[in-house]
Amino acid sequence: MISVEQWAEIRRLHRSEQVPIKEIVRRLGVARNTVRAALAADEPPKYSRPARGSAVDAFEPQIRALLREYPTMPATV
């Protein structure tokens, strides 16, 4: 995945300076398809990770019930 700076540089080189894709590939050291994808994209790249649950999620209701019943219970219990 390319950074936002690389994405902006690719677009600047191609659109403002009319540098061909092959030359951009040589200058920046990225794949030709990466350059093409950056030129076709309307927005800068962003990384998003799907939300995952915690190992404690299955036991959370029981833990909360215990803490309501025994509010001074130490964390080690």
PDB file of N, CA, C and O in Angstrom:
ATOM      1  N   MET A   1       0.839  -1.166   0.000  1.00  0.00           N
ATOM      2  CA  MET A   1       0.000   0.000   0.000  1.00  0.00           C
ATOM      3  C   MET A   1       0.894   1.242   0.000  1.00  0.00           C
ATOM      4  O   MET A   1       1.885   1.302   0.727  1.00  0.00           O
ATOM      5  N   ILE A   2       0.543   2.204  -0.800  1.00  0.00           N
ATOM      6  CA  ILE A   2       1.332   3.425  -0.880  1.00  0.00           C
ATOM      7  C   ILE A   2       0.839   4.431   0.149  1.00  0.00           C
ATOM      8  O   ILE A   2      -0.304   4.371   0.603  1.00  0.00           O
ATOM      9  N   SER A   3       1.719   5.353   0.506  1.00  0.00           N
ATOM     10  CA  SER A   3       1.341   6.385   1.467  1.00  0.00           C
ATOM     11  C   SER A   3       0.595   7.506   0.748  1.00  0.00           C
ATOM     12  O   SER A   3       0.555   7.565  -0.481  1.00  0.00           O
ATOM     13  N   VAL A   4       0.018   8.372   1.534  1.00  0.00           N
ATOM     14  CA  VAL A   4      -0.712   9.514   0.971  1.00  0.00           C
ATOM     15  C   VAL A   4       0.260  10.424   0.219  1.00  0.00           C
ATOM     16  O   VAL A   4      -0.092  11.000  -0.811  1.00  0.00           O
ATOM     17  N   GLU A   5       1.489  10.551   0.741  1.00  0.00           N
ATOM     18  CA  GLU A   5       2.495  11.383   0.082  1.00  0.00           C
ATOM     19  C   GLU A   5       2.860  10.825  -1.296  1.00  0.00           C
ATOM     20  O   GLU A   5       2.984  11.578  -2.262  1.00  0.00           O
ATOM     21  N   GLN A   6       3.032   9.500  -1.382  1.00  0.00           N
ATOM     22  CA  GLN A   6       3.331   8.882  -2.676  1.00  0.00           C
ATOM     23  C   GLN A   6       2.161   9.048  -3.633  1.00  0.00           C
ATOM     24  O   GLN A   6       2.362   9.322  -4.816  1.00  0.00           O
ATOM     25  N   TRP A   7       0.947   8.886  -3.136  1.00  0.00           N
ATOM     26  CA  TRP A   7      -0.249   9.060  -3.964  1.00  0.00           C
ATOM     27  C   TRP A   7      -0.296  10.468  -4.541  1.00  0.00           C
ATOM     28  O   TRP A   7      -0.572  10.655  -5.726  1.00  0.00           O
ATOM     29  N   ALA A   8      -0.022  11.456  -3.691  1.00  0.00           N
ATOM     30  CA  ALA A   8      -0.047  12.844  -4.150  1.00  0.00           C
ATOM     31  C   ALA A   8       1.079  13.107  -5.146  1.00  0.00           C
ATOM     32  O   ALA A   8       0.884  13.826  -6.126  1.00  0.00           O
ATOM     33  N   GLU A   9       2.251  12.530  -4.902  1.00  0.00           N
ATOM     34  CA  GLU A   9       3.388  12.723  -5.813  1.00  0.00           C
ATOM     35  C   GLU A   9       3.110  12.098  -7.179  1.00  0.00           C
ATOM     36  O   GLU A   9       3.430  12.689  -8.210  1.00  0.00           O
ATOM     37  N   ILE A  10       2.524  10.921  -7.186  1.00  0.00           N
ATOM     38  CA  ILE A  10       2.175  10.255  -8.450  1.00  0.00           C
ATOM     39  C   ILE A  10       1.219  11.129  -9.244  1.00  0.00           C
ATOM     40  O   ILE A  10       1.417  11.352 -10.438  1.00  0.00           O
ATOM     41  N   ARG A  11       0.196  11.618  -8.587  1.00  0.00           N
ATOM     42  CA  ARG A  11      -0.798  12.445  -9.278  1.00  0.00           C
ATOM     43  C   ARG A  11      -0.192  13.764  -9.754  1.00  0.00           C
ATOM     44  O   ARG A  11      -0.510  14.237 -10.845  1.00  0.00           O
ATOM     45  N   ARG A  12       0.675  14.352  -8.941  1.00  0.00           N
ATOM     46  CA  ARG A  12       1.318  15.607  -9.332  1.00  0.00           C
ATOM     47  C   ARG A  12       2.218  15.416 -10.544  1.00  0.00           C
ATOM     48  O   ARG A  12       2.173  16.191 -11.500  1.00  0.00           O
ATOM     49  N   LEU A  13       3.038  14.365 -10.487  1.00  0.00           N
ATOM     50  CA  LEU A  13       3.953  14.116 -11.605  1.00  0.00           C
ATOM     51  C   LEU A  13       3.184  13.890 -12.908  1.00  0.00           C
ATOM     52  O   LEU A  13       3.549  14.424 -13.955  1.00  0.00           O
ATOM     53  N   HIS A  14       2.132  13.104 -12.832  1.00  0.00           N
ATOM     54  CA  HIS A  14       1.420  12.756 -14.050  1.00  0.00           C
ATOM     55  C   HIS A  14       0.556  13.907 -14.573  1.00  0.00           C
ATOM     56  O   HIS A  14       0.526  14.172 -15.775  1.00  0.00           O
ATOM     57  N   ARG A  15      -0.137  14.580 -13.671  1.00  0.00           N
ATOM     58  CA  ARG A  15      -1.089  15.605 -14.113  1.00  0.00           C
ATOM     59  C   ARG A  15      -0.437  16.963 -14.351  1.00  0.00           C
ATOM     60  O   ARG A  15      -0.761  17.631 -15.333  1.00  0.00           O
ATOM     61  N   SER A  16       0.463  17.383 -13.486  1.00  0.00           N
ATOM     62  CA  SER A  16       1.062  18.709 -13.620  1.00  0.00           C
ATOM     63  C   SER A  16       2.259  18.712 -14.557  1.00  0.00           C
ATOM     64  O   SER A  16       2.389  19.578 -15.423  1.00  0.00           O
ATOM     65  N   GLU A  17       3.140  17.719 -14.368  1.00  0.00           N
ATOM     66  CA  GLU A  17       4.377  17.702 -15.147  1.00  0.00           C
ATOM     67  C   GLU A  17       4.311  16.794 -16.372  1.00  0.00           C
ATOM     68  O   GLU A  17       5.275  16.714 -17.133  1.00  0.00           O
ATOM     69  N   GLN A  18       3.182  16.109 -16.571  1.00  0.00           N
ATOM     70  CA  GLN A  18       2.980  15.233 -17.725  1.00  0.00           C
ATOM     71  C   GLN A  18       4.044  14.138 -17.831  1.00  0.00           C
ATOM     72  O   GLN A  18       4.453  13.771 -18.933  1.00  0.00           O
ATOM     73  N   VAL A  19       4.488  13.621 -16.687  1.00  0.00           N
ATOM     74  CA  VAL A  19       5.479  12.545 -16.677  1.00  0.00           C
ATOM     75  C   VAL A  19       4.756  11.243 -17.010  1.00  0.00           C
ATOM     76  O   VAL A  19       3.705  10.967 -16.431  1.00  0.00           O
ATOM     77  N   PRO A  20       5.289  10.437 -17.925  1.00  0.00           N
ATOM     78  CA  PRO A  20       4.640   9.161 -18.262  1.00  0.00           C
ATOM     79  C   PRO A  20       4.680   8.170 -17.094  1.00  0.00           C
ATOM     80  O   PRO A  20       5.510   8.277 -16.191  1.00  0.00           O
ATOM     81  N   ILE A  21       3.776   7.224 -17.143  1.00  0.00           N
ATOM     82  CA  ILE A  21       3.664   6.233 -16.073  1.00  0.00           C
ATOM     83  C   ILE A  21       4.959   5.456 -15.896  1.00  0.00           C
ATOM     84  O   ILE A  21       5.378   5.203 -14.767  1.00  0.00           O
ATOM     85  N   LYS A  22       5.594   5.078 -16.994  1.00  0.00           N
ATOM     86  CA  LYS A  22       6.852   4.319 -16.893  1.00  0.00           C
ATOM     87  C   LYS A  22       7.923   5.100 -16.150  1.00  0.00           C
ATOM     88  O   LYS A  22       8.687   4.519 -15.378  1.00  0.00           O
ATOM     89  N   GLU A  23       7.990   6.390 -16.367  1.00  0.00           N
ATOM     90  CA  GLU A  23       8.988   7.215 -15.695  1.00  0.00           C
ATOM     91  C   GLU A  23       8.656   7.364 -14.207  1.00  0.00           C
ATOM     92  O   GLU A  23       9.555   7.381 -13.366  1.00  0.00           O
ATOM     93  N   ILE A  24       7.377   7.471 -13.891  1.00  0.00           N
ATOM     94  CA  ILE A  24       6.968   7.544 -12.479  1.00  0.00           C
ATOM     95  C   ILE A  24       7.354   6.259 -11.760  1.00  0.00           C
ATOM     96  O   ILE A  24       7.828   6.291 -10.624  1.00  0.00           O
ATOM     97  N   VAL A  25       7.149   5.129 -12.429  1.00  0.00           N
ATOM     98  CA  VAL A  25       7.526   3.831 -11.861  1.00  0.00           C
ATOM     99  C   VAL A  25       9.014   3.804 -11.562  1.00  0.00           C
ATOM    100  O   VAL A  25       9.422   3.352 -10.492  1.00  0.00           O
ATOM    101  N   ARG A  26       9.829   4.282 -12.492  1.00  0.00           N
ATOM    102  CA  ARG A  26      11.290   4.300 -12.294  1.00  0.00           C
ATOM    103  C   ARG A  26      11.679   5.238 -11.153  1.00  0.00           C
ATOM    104  O   ARG A  26      12.512   4.883 -10.319  1.00  0.00           O
ATOM    105  N   ARG A  27      11.095   6.412 -11.112  1.00  0.00           N
ATOM    106  CA  ARG A  27      11.472   7.407 -10.096  1.00  0.00           C
ATOM    107  C   ARG A  27      11.073   6.978  -8.683  1.00  0.00           C
ATOM    108  O   ARG A  27      11.855   7.124  -7.744  1.00  0.00           O
ATOM    109  N   LEU A  28       9.871   6.457  -8.535  1.00  0.00           N
ATOM    110  CA  LEU A  28       9.361   6.172  -7.205  1.00  0.00           C
ATOM    111  C   LEU A  28       9.552   4.722  -6.764  1.00  0.00           C
ATOM    112  O   LEU A  28       9.425   4.412  -5.579  1.00  0.00           O
ATOM    113  N   GLY A  29       9.851   3.848  -7.697  1.00  0.00           N
ATOM    114  CA  GLY A  29      10.086   2.452  -7.341  1.00  0.00           C
ATOM    115  C   GLY A  29       8.832   1.710  -6.921  1.00  0.00           C
ATOM    116  O   GLY A  29       8.881   0.847  -6.044  1.00  0.00           O
ATOM    117  N   VAL A  30       7.718   2.039  -7.539  1.00  0.00           N
ATOM    118  CA  VAL A  30       6.471   1.326  -7.263  1.00  0.00           C
ATOM    119  C   VAL A  30       6.034   0.599  -8.532  1.00  0.00           C
ATOM    120  O   VAL A  30       6.553   0.862  -9.617  1.00  0.00           O
ATOM    121  N   ALA A  31       5.095  -0.299  -8.389  1.00  0.00           N
ATOM    122  CA  ALA A  31       4.627  -1.082  -9.526  1.00  0.00           C
ATOM    123  C   ALA A  31       3.797  -0.226 -10.484  1.00  0.00           C
ATOM    124  O   ALA A  31       3.185   0.762 -10.079  1.00  0.00           O
ATOM    125  N   ARG A  32       3.787  -0.612 -11.733  1.00  0.00           N
ATOM    126  CA  ARG A  32       3.029   0.111 -12.755  1.00  0.00           C
ATOM    127  C   ARG A  32       1.538   0.114 -12.441  1.00  0.00           C
ATOM    128  O   ARG A  32       0.861   1.126 -12.622  1.00  0.00           O
ATOM    129  N   ASN A  33       1.030  -1.026 -11.969  1.00  0.00           N
ATOM    130  CA  ASN A  33      -0.388  -1.097 -11.613  1.00  0.00           C
ATOM    131  C   ASN A  33      -0.715  -0.214 -10.407  1.00  0.00           C
ATOM    132  O   ASN A  33      -1.824   0.308 -10.297  1.00  0.00           O
ATOM    133  N   THR A  34       0.246  -0.050  -9.514  1.00  0.00           N
ATOM    134  CA  THR A  34       0.056   0.837  -8.367  1.00  0.00           C
ATOM    135  C   THR A  34      -0.092   2.273  -8.830  1.00  0.00           C
ATOM    136  O   THR A  34      -0.930   3.015  -8.316  1.00  0.00           O
ATOM    137  N   VAL A  35       0.724   2.668  -9.804  1.00  0.00           N
ATOM    138  CA  VAL A  35       0.639   4.023 -10.350  1.00  0.00           C
ATOM    139  C   VAL A  35      -0.706   4.213 -11.038  1.00  0.00           C
ATOM    140  O   VAL A  35      -1.358   5.242 -10.860  1.00  0.00           O
ATOM    141  N   ARG A  36      -1.114   3.246 -11.807  1.00  0.00           N
ATOM    142  CA  ARG A  36      -2.410   3.339 -12.487  1.00  0.00           C
ATOM    143  C   ARG A  36      -3.563   3.434 -11.487  1.00  0.00           C
ATOM    144  O   ARG A  36      -4.499   4.209 -11.683  1.00  0.00           O
ATOM    145  N   ALA A  37      -3.491   2.655 -10.435  1.00  0.00           N
ATOM    146  CA  ALA A  37      -4.540   2.690  -9.415  1.00  0.00           C
ATOM    147  C   ALA A  37      -4.562   4.040  -8.703  1.00  0.00           C
ATOM    148  O   ALA A  37      -5.634   4.563  -8.396  1.00  0.00           O
ATOM    149  N   ALA A  38      -3.390   4.605  -8.440  1.00  0.00           N
ATOM    150  CA  ALA A  38      -3.323   5.907  -7.781  1.00  0.00           C
ATOM    151  C   ALA A  38      -3.905   6.998  -8.674  1.00  0.00           C
ATOM    152  O   ALA A  38      -4.557   7.921  -8.188  1.00  0.00           O
ATOM    153  N   LEU A  39      -3.671   6.891  -9.973  1.00  0.00           N
ATOM    154  CA  LEU A  39      -4.210   7.885 -10.897  1.00  0.00           C
ATOM    155  C   LEU A  39      -5.725   7.748 -11.048  1.00  0.00           C
ATOM    156  O   LEU A  39      -6.420   8.735 -11.289  1.00  0.00           O
ATOM    157  N   ALA A  40      -6.226   6.545 -10.910  1.00  0.00           N
ATOM    158  CA  ALA A  40      -7.662   6.313 -11.068  1.00  0.00           C
ATOM    159  C   ALA A  40      -8.448   6.633  -9.802  1.00  0.00           C
ATOM    160  O   ALA A  40      -9.651   6.886  -9.867  1.00  0.00           O
ATOM    161  N   ALA A  41      -7.777   6.626  -8.652  1.00  0.00           N
ATOM    162  CA  ALA A  41      -8.465   6.841  -7.373  1.00  0.00           C
ATOM    163  C   ALA A  41      -8.826   8.313  -7.192  1.00  0.00           C
ATOM    164  O   ALA A  41      -8.041   9.203  -7.517  1.00  0.00           O
ATOM    165  N   ASP A  42     -10.020   8.549  -6.672  1.00  0.00           N
ATOM    166  CA  ASP A  42     -10.458   9.916  -6.410  1.00  0.00           C
ATOM    167  C   ASP A  42     -10.034  10.402  -5.030  1.00  0.00           C
ATOM    168  O   ASP A  42      -9.917  11.606  -4.799  1.00  0.00           O
ATOM    169  N   GLU A  43      -9.805   9.466  -4.114  1.00  0.00           N
ATOM    170  CA  GLU A  43      -9.441   9.806  -2.743  1.00  0.00           C
ATOM    171  C   GLU A  43      -8.086   9.212  -2.409  1.00  0.00           C
ATOM    172  O   GLU A  43      -7.684   8.215  -3.010  1.00  0.00           O
ATOM    173  N   PRO A  44      -7.375   9.807  -1.462  1.00  0.00           N
ATOM    174  CA  PRO A  44      -6.100   9.221  -1.042  1.00  0.00           C
ATOM    175  C   PRO A  44      -6.324   7.862  -0.388  1.00  0.00           C
ATOM    176  O   PRO A  44      -7.413   7.594   0.119  1.00  0.00           O
ATOM    177  N   PRO A  45      -5.314   7.008  -0.395  1.00  0.00           N
ATOM    178  CA  PRO A  45      -5.478   5.679   0.207  1.00  0.00           C
ATOM    179  C   PRO A  45      -5.600   5.787   1.722  1.00  0.00           C
ATOM    180  O   PRO A  45      -5.000   6.661   2.348  1.00  0.00           O
ATOM    181  N   LYS A  46      -6.382   4.888   2.294  1.00  0.00           N
ATOM    182  CA  LYS A  46      -6.493   4.831   3.744  1.00  0.00           C
ATOM    183  C   LYS A  46      -6.580   3.376   4.158  1.00  0.00           C
ATOM    184  O   LYS A  46      -7.188   2.554   3.473  1.00  0.00           O
ATOM    185  N   TYR A  47      -5.975   3.078   5.266  1.00  0.00           N
ATOM    186  CA  TYR A  47      -5.977   1.727   5.789  1.00  0.00           C
ATOM    187  C   TYR A  47      -7.115   1.598   6.784  1.00  0.00           C
ATOM    188  O   TYR A  47      -7.252   2.428   7.683  1.00  0.00           O
ATOM    189  N   SER A  48      -7.915   0.588   6.635  1.00  0.00           N
ATOM    190  CA  SER A  48      -8.978   0.351   7.606  1.00  0.00           C
ATOM    191  C   SER A  48      -8.981  -1.127   7.981  1.00  0.00           C
ATOM    192  O   SER A  48      -8.948  -2.011   7.125  1.00  0.00           O
ATOM    193  N   ARG A  49      -9.019  -1.356   9.247  1.00  0.00           N
ATOM    194  CA  ARG A  49      -9.013  -2.720   9.759  1.00  0.00           C
ATOM    195  C   ARG A  49     -10.426  -3.055  10.232  1.00  0.00           C
ATOM    196  O   ARG A  49     -11.053  -2.235  10.904  1.00  0.00           O
ATOM    197  N   PRO A  50     -10.942  -4.240   9.898  1.00  0.00           N
ATOM    198  CA  PRO A  50     -12.278  -4.596  10.373  1.00  0.00           C
ATOM    199  C   PRO A  50     -12.293  -4.746  11.897  1.00  0.00           C
ATOM    200  O   PRO A  50     -11.328  -5.219  12.496  1.00  0.00           O
ATOM    201  N   ALA A  51     -13.381  -4.341  12.495  1.00  0.00           N
ATOM    202  CA  ALA A  51     -13.503  -4.414  13.948  1.00  0.00           C
ATOM    203  C   ALA A  51     -13.555  -5.877  14.398  1.00  0.00           C
ATOM    204  O   ALA A  51     -14.286  -6.695  13.840  1.00  0.00           O
ATOM    205  N   ARG A  52     -12.768  -6.171  15.406  1.00  0.00           N
ATOM    206  CA  ARG A  52     -12.758  -7.515  15.970  1.00  0.00           C
ATOM    207  C   ARG A  52     -13.137  -7.437  17.433  1.00  0.00           C
ATOM    208  O   ARG A  52     -12.874  -6.439  18.105  1.00  0.00           O
ATOM    209  N   GLY A  53     -13.742  -8.474  17.908  1.00  0.00           N
ATOM    210  CA  GLY A  53     -14.123  -8.518  19.310  1.00  0.00           C
ATOM    211  C   GLY A  53     -12.946  -8.886  20.196  1.00  0.00           C
ATOM    212  O   GLY A  53     -11.874  -9.250  19.714  1.00  0.00           O
ATOM    213  N   SER A  54     -13.162  -8.786  21.475  1.00  0.00           N
ATOM    214  CA  SER A  54     -12.150  -9.127  22.460  1.00  0.00           C
ATOM    215  C   SER A  54     -12.393 -10.547  22.969  1.00  0.00           C
ATOM    216  O   SER A  54     -13.485 -11.093  22.809  1.00  0.00           O
ATOM    217  N   ALA A  55     -11.379 -11.132  23.575  1.00  0.00           N
ATOM    218  CA  ALA A  55     -11.531 -12.460  24.161  1.00  0.00           C
ATOM    219  C   ALA A  55     -12.458 -12.418  25.373  1.00  0.00           C
ATOM    220  O   ALA A  55     -13.004 -13.445  25.776  1.00  0.00           O
ATOM    221  N   VAL A  56     -12.636 -11.237  25.951  1.00  0.00           N
ATOM    222  CA  VAL A  56     -13.455 -11.077  27.151  1.00  0.00           C
ATOM    223  C   VAL A  56     -14.920 -10.836  26.806  1.00  0.00           C
ATOM    224  O   VAL A  56     -15.776 -10.929  27.686  1.00  0.00           O
ATOM    225  N   ASP A  57     -15.230 -10.529  25.553  1.00  0.00           N
ATOM    226  CA  ASP A  57     -16.602 -10.181  25.168  1.00  0.00           C
ATOM    227  C   ASP A  57     -17.635 -11.230  25.577  1.00  0.00           C
ATOM    228  O   ASP A  57     -18.754 -10.879  25.952  1.00  0.00           O
ATOM    229  N   ALA A  58     -17.282 -12.490  25.511  1.00  0.00           N
ATOM    230  CA  ALA A  58     -18.241 -13.544  25.866  1.00  0.00           C
ATOM    231  C   ALA A  58     -18.555 -13.542  27.358  1.00  0.00           C
ATOM    232  O   ALA A  58     -19.633 -13.975  27.765  1.00  0.00           O
ATOM    233  N   PHE A  59     -17.616 -13.056  28.177  1.00  0.00           N
ATOM    234  CA  PHE A  59     -17.782 -13.097  29.631  1.00  0.00           C
ATOM    235  C   PHE A  59     -18.132 -11.746  30.233  1.00  0.00           C
ATOM    236  O   PHE A  59     -18.293 -11.643  31.449  1.00  0.00           O
ATOM    237  N   GLU A  60     -18.251 -10.726  29.429  1.00  0.00           N
ATOM    238  CA  GLU A  60     -18.480  -9.370  29.944  1.00  0.00           C
ATOM    239  C   GLU A  60     -19.744  -9.255  30.798  1.00  0.00           C
ATOM    240  O   GLU A  60     -19.689  -8.638  31.862  1.00  0.00           O
ATOM    241  N   PRO A  61     -20.867  -9.816  30.386  1.00  0.00           N
ATOM    242  CA  PRO A  61     -22.056  -9.694  31.255  1.00  0.00           C
ATOM    243  C   PRO A  61     -21.851 -10.306  32.641  1.00  0.00           C
ATOM    244  O   PRO A  61     -22.307  -9.747  33.638  1.00  0.00           O
ATOM    245  N   GLN A  62     -21.171 -11.447  32.709  1.00  0.00           N
ATOM    246  CA  GLN A  62     -20.915 -12.091  33.998  1.00  0.00           C
ATOM    247  C   GLN A  62     -19.971 -11.250  34.849  1.00  0.00           C
ATOM    248  O   GLN A  62     -20.164 -11.126  36.058  1.00  0.00           O
ATOM    249  N   ILE A  63     -18.957 -10.676  34.221  1.00  0.00           N
ATOM    250  CA  ILE A  63     -18.004  -9.828  34.948  1.00  0.00           C
ATOM    251  C   ILE A  63     -18.704  -8.597  35.509  1.00  0.00           C
ATOM    252  O   ILE A  63     -18.490  -8.224  36.662  1.00  0.00           O
ATOM    253  N   ARG A  64     -19.533  -7.975  34.696  1.00  0.00           N
ATOM    254  CA  ARG A  64     -20.265  -6.783  35.152  1.00  0.00           C
ATOM    255  C   ARG A  64     -21.219  -7.132  36.302  1.00  0.00           C
ATOM    256  O   ARG A  64     -21.367  -6.358  37.248  1.00  0.00           O
ATOM    257  N   ALA A  65     -21.860  -8.293  36.214  1.00  0.00           N
ATOM    258  CA  ALA A  65     -22.759  -8.717  37.292  1.00  0.00           C
ATOM    259  C   ALA A  65     -21.984  -8.936  38.588  1.00  0.00           C
ATOM    260  O   ALA A  65     -22.436  -8.528  39.657  1.00  0.00           O
ATOM    261  N   LEU A  66     -20.825  -9.573  38.499  1.00  0.00           N
ATOM    262  CA  LEU A  66     -19.990  -9.784  39.686  1.00  0.00           C
ATOM    263  C   LEU A  66     -19.525  -8.459  40.279  1.00  0.00           C
ATOM    264  O   LEU A  66     -19.500  -8.302  41.499  1.00  0.00           O
ATOM    265  N   LEU A  67     -19.163  -7.519  39.437  1.00  0.00           N
ATOM    266  CA  LEU A  67     -18.700  -6.223  39.937  1.00  0.00           C
ATOM    267  C   LEU A  67     -19.834  -5.422  40.577  1.00  0.00           C
ATOM    268  O   LEU A  67     -19.603  -4.660  41.516  1.00  0.00           O
ATOM    269  N   ARG A  68     -21.058  -5.592  40.071  1.00  0.00           N
ATOM    270  CA  ARG A  68     -22.199  -4.933  40.718  1.00  0.00           C
ATOM    271  C   ARG A  68     -22.461  -5.551  42.099  1.00  0.00           C
ATOM    272  O   ARG A  68     -22.797  -4.854  43.057  1.00  0.00           O
ATOM    273  N   GLU A  69     -22.300  -6.862  42.171  1.00  0.00           N
ATOM    274  CA  GLU A  69     -22.558  -7.569  43.437  1.00  0.00           C
ATOM    275  C   GLU A  69     -21.442  -7.321  44.444  1.00  0.00           C
ATOM    276  O   GLU A  69     -21.712  -7.126  45.629  1.00  0.00           O
ATOM    277  N   TYR A  70     -20.187  -7.325  43.983  1.00  0.00           N
ATOM    278  CA  TYR A  70     -19.026  -7.138  44.853  1.00  0.00           C
ATOM    279  C   TYR A  70     -18.164  -6.008  44.293  1.00  0.00           C
ATOM    280  O   TYR A  70     -17.167  -6.287  43.627  1.00  0.00           O
ATOM    281  N   PRO A  71     -18.506  -4.753  44.535  1.00  0.00           N
ATOM    282  CA  PRO A  71     -17.780  -3.632  43.948  1.00  0.00           C
ATOM    283  C   PRO A  71     -16.332  -3.493  44.433  1.00  0.00           C
ATOM    284  O   PRO A  71     -15.525  -2.857  43.754  1.00  0.00           O
ATOM    285  N   THR A  72     -15.985  -4.068  45.581  1.00  0.00           N
ATOM    286  CA  THR A  72     -14.612  -3.940  46.098  1.00  0.00           C
ATOM    287  C   THR A  72     -13.754  -5.148  45.733  1.00  0.00           C
ATOM    288  O   THR A  72     -12.651  -5.295  46.259  1.00  0.00           O
ATOM    289  N   MET A  73     -14.238  -6.011  44.845  1.00  0.00           N
ATOM    290  CA  MET A  73     -13.493  -7.210  44.459  1.00  0.00           C
ATOM    291  C   MET A  73     -12.189  -6.793  43.752  1.00  0.00           C
ATOM    292  O   MET A  73     -12.212  -5.955  42.851  1.00  0.00           O
ATOM    293  N   PRO A  74     -11.054  -7.382  44.165  1.00  0.00           N
ATOM    294  CA  PRO A  74      -9.794  -7.043  43.505  1.00  0.00           C
ATOM    295  C   PRO A  74      -9.750  -7.595  42.069  1.00  0.00           C
ATOM    296  O   PRO A  74     -10.441  -8.562  41.748  1.00  0.00           O
ATOM    297  N   ALA A  75      -8.954  -6.987  41.239  1.00  0.00           N
ATOM    298  CA  ALA A  75      -8.880  -7.371  39.822  1.00  0.00           C
ATOM    299  C   ALA A  75      -8.318  -8.784  39.627  1.00  0.00           C
ATOM    300  O   ALA A  75      -8.606  -9.432  38.621  1.00  0.00           O
ATOM    301  N   THR A  76      -7.520  -9.261  40.586  1.00  0.00           N
ATOM    302  CA  THR A  76      -6.912 -10.589  40.427  1.00  0.00           C
ATOM    303  C   THR A  76      -7.938 -11.703  40.542  1.00  0.00           C
ATOM    304  O   THR A  76      -7.686 -12.814  40.075  1.00  0.00           O
ATOM    305  N   VAL A  77      -9.080 -11.440  41.148  1.00  0.00           N
ATOM    306  CA  VAL A  77     -10.135 -12.452  41.303  1.00  0.00           C
ATOM    307  C   VAL A  77     -10.845 -12.570  39.981  1.00  0.00           C
ATOM    308  O   VAL A  77     -11.779 -13.361  39.850  1.00  0.00           O
TER     309      VAL A  77
END
